[in-house]
Amino acid sequence: MELMYSSTRNDKVKLTASQAILKGLADDGGLFVPERIPALDVPMDTLADMSYQETAYEVMSRFFTDFTEDELKDCIKKAYDSKFDTPEIAPLVDADGAYYLELFHGPTIAFKDMALSILPHLLITSARKNQVKNDIVILTATSGDTGKAALAGFADVEGTKIVVFYPKNGVSPIQEKQMITQKGANTCVVGIHGNFDQAQTGVKKMFNDTALEAELDVAGYQFSSANSINIGRLIPQVAYYVYAYAKLYKNGAIAKDEKINVVVPTGNFGNILAAFYAKNMGLPIAKLICASNENKVLYDFFSTGTYDRNRDFILTSSPSMDILISSNLERLIYRIAGNDAEKNTKMMEELSTDGKYAITDEMRAQLADFYGNYTSEEETAKTIKKLYEDTGYIIDTHTAVAAGVYDKYKKDTGDTETKTVIASTASPFKFTRSVMDAIDPKYDAMGDFELVDELSRIGNVKVPQAIEEIRTAPVLHDTVCEVEEMPQVVKKFLGV
Ligand SMILES: *Cc1c(COP(=O)(O)O)cnc(C)c1O
């Protein structure tokens, strides 16, 4: 039976998976959600022997029911290939009593690659299935990481083009270098004179510009987004939780049906929602541990039942988690409201007008599987240092937030027995300076690439290809424009 997708703000909407992937966001501003979470009806003994790609197929085929077996397998094959630096794709590392699930072996050495390497193929396949003749043009505004991961995912994917706007003086030198050295004839990277919000507003304006839409259509193009709320990004992330569980079972670390905890360093709530979906498919997960940095909106939400974004935005050493509105949380709210679109819409409206909303006691009771906590900047740094000194294993700042919160969870609950998987979302080489400073302040004096070599030496890990490349890669994109000029830049790139 076909699994249909409806909007979190309108129950009447019914789309197939491919239509939901193509649309990204519902017209009513809601997020697409599957009408029910399908069961993982594959024996664990079978999953135990599967490769990452095979596991991904088992998970994704349960959700994307209008894709044929060939279509889905083709997408998976093109996504999880030698772009990843290990055939395991998402290896598990046992350190200090926890299992680190390394989700950073893709082209940009961060976990966004897990979804953005497959989204372009899902999008193109969805376009073909729905008789869309136009090429898809991805427009993205980025404050750093997502832009590079999207570029790497879409580069040279036939039938797509991608334009990324970033604030010229608002990203780190390494992030800028990663983007402006991007290969692929279908890629375009543009710095703007303005901040991230202005870049994002400019992109939104283009999405809503009907005259521009008509012009593009004549030329054979249409816009789409690679935004993290696309269901085509969420579902591929369910796969690695199933894969991790199956590997622990295969290696004898857990018995059949033994429950595990999962700890996730959280920003937009996509990664941990994928773990929640995995649990609802039937994967034996006990607690979903939601780790925040000092922007602890989610911790406050889990402890009080009120989501309140009215607070100062704090810049931390885990920038990909510096978020005050976790967009994907809406999918959880909708669900604990009893799949009630009206109730959910009311809260989301309160969020946009007052910056906050409170859930009912009845809804709160359904959050018993979640545990939320956060770490301060000092605690994050201490966690990196201590793990390195105790085990030699070096983790990045985001992963360290999760490891620090796991320590707090154990102290709070006394649950030290349950085997625990920590989602490791970035390579330490992506945040070299913060990581090395945490280990020893003496590193402060070293240059960026000197630090990279030193990290490689003390951690006894090879410098990832993604970092080696930007040492020498030529700059291929040097366009800089004013905010008002963004549409012209896009048209020029497309030859419209
Ligand atoms: C995006 C990101 C996160 C947060 O993931 P969400 O799915 O947005 O919660 C955590 N760590 C890193 C390194 C990221 O890039």
The ligand as an ORCA input file, in Angstrom:
! r2SCAN-3c Opt
* xyz 0 1
  C      23.752     20.311     11.358
  C      24.650     19.809     12.417
  C      24.172     19.426     13.687
  C      22.719     19.549     14.075
  O      21.914     18.613     13.417
  P      20.327     18.837     13.360
  O      19.830     17.739     12.477
  O      20.131     20.193     12.724
  O      19.806     18.784     14.726
  C      25.077     18.926     14.611
  N      26.386     18.836     14.327
  C      26.890     19.196     13.129
  C      28.344     19.093     12.888
  C      26.046     19.691     12.124
  O      26.564     20.053     10.940
*
